């Protein structure tokens, strides 16, 4: 029997979502990318003209707006649907302005409290692969398997760069690298639930592994 609750944490662009989705599909588990909830709150604030530095208003938004993360209803490349107040905002949560502001929003204690409670409720049902920054440490400290997927900032920036170029987009490696470093800094130095491996997490460094090799290693861990 594979573990029922699987937590995968790690820094931005470490490949958590790709690996987590693949694992969930193979096990026929729910894939839950918790970062989309912080992205949804950030989008809500930006869309409503709220200054993201206004912690009180942003926290109220997080408390009062129902955010629903559901299995993908369309095969347009999405890993799940993100529905806010009945509206499908899945692709809006990936916009550059959300990228640029989400670390600030996700550092707010009140926002984290709201999001973690919802995530915990879903995680406790089991048969779930949950991906984020604090799943093994805060949201599901009792998870059956905890993986911390790491990679150097340079490697993660290179992967982002290749992804954008493969889609035919324009990208500047140095700019991507500095954004990756800035998000690492905010995510790992915040007061509440900073990014760090749980004491009992298995740390996987993917710098010298391709996606298939990382997946093979993760499956080994699942099989005990
Ligand atoms: O994984 P991502 O890039 O979609 O995450 C977006 C932001 O949300 C990122 O700044 C870290 C934060 N986050 C978090 O603090 N805790 C989580 N469990 C998931 C994401």
Boltz pocket constraint, residues with backbone or C-beta under 6 A from the ligand:
constraints:
  - pocket:
      binder: B
      contacts: [[A, 12], [A, 13], [A, 34], [A, 35], [A, 36], [A, 38], [A, 39], [A, 102], [A, 103], [A, 104], [A, 106], [A, 131], [A, 132], [A, 133], [A, 134], [A, 135], [A, 183], [A, 187], [A, 193]]
      max_distance: 6.0
